[in-house]
């Protein structure tokens, strides 16, 4: 049986990633502000509206301070990152407007936004931001007196082309990185033998299911499944046969339960299934279907057909377990009683033990 049913809260990987992005964006924003200040104090700086530029820098600094250091522990959202990049675009545009237009030496500050967006927000948002930057760029060019005949338009496009190329190349590289990251994430969250969820990825999903059941006053069933004869098969036929047994049980579980159920290889020959909105009678029916499916299945080991059985323990909230935090524990107790009652059977929490 399990030595430890619940572990401390699993780390929210997405929040770690988003907070890392938020921290990086904050540093980029301060770097952006520093570069503009350095240009401002340069003796030969071309500044048309010093008061407006200083006001914009103060406003931007206050925005960064408020966004990152007020309620710093608040949950990060991707839309917040997007909002910051939009604010950066507006700020940079105002700076460029007041430091020489499209001939401003600060025009390349747009690259900071493009790279930041490509890394943190993906291709679609980056394309939208490129479109916005392009609109601002051509508006500034028009305000500088550019006439849009073919020759002038081509010249402006040549100046703007590096922004498009940087956005394109960066999004390609990020897409490749995300593809690799997705593969590693799948490997980290999936049991390599059975391709079911592993314990690490199961627990956050289980917590979400319990929260949803409490919030919506819905039934929630937990089913613990344990192979009855793994030790004997390992000793008699070897560990390869034992592995085949585990895969056979995993396949039977997947085939017997619904696609919406959460199924996990919890460790060794133990499996857990979480069945949302399933009442005790239906849970027992599903448990019996699973038990029979395993009992009617066999596999080859060293030229011999090997059969297996499973014991199943079930607990349902709120009919059988009023405290949802004890649901896994009570399902495990039911599994223990199923083992003591002779194995190859389904028992629900609250049933009395049947002597062997």
Protein Blocks (a to p, Z undefined) as FASTA:
>chain_A
ZZblbdcddddfklmmmmmmmmmmmmmmmmmmmmmmmmmmpmklccfblmlmmmmmmmmm
mmmmmmmmgoklbccdfklmmmmmmmmmmmmmmmmmmnopjmlcklmmmmmmmmmmmmmn
ojmlmmmmmmmmmmmmmmmmmmnopacbfklmmmmmmmmmmmmmmmmmmmmmmmmmmmmm
mmmmmmmmpcfklopacfklmmmmmmmmmmmmmmnopacdddddddfklmmmmmmnojkl
mmmmmmmmmmmmmmmmcfkbccddfbhjbccdddehiafklmmmmmmmmmmmmmmpccde
ehiacdddddddddddfklmmblklmmmmmmmmmmmmmmnngaiacdehiacddZZ
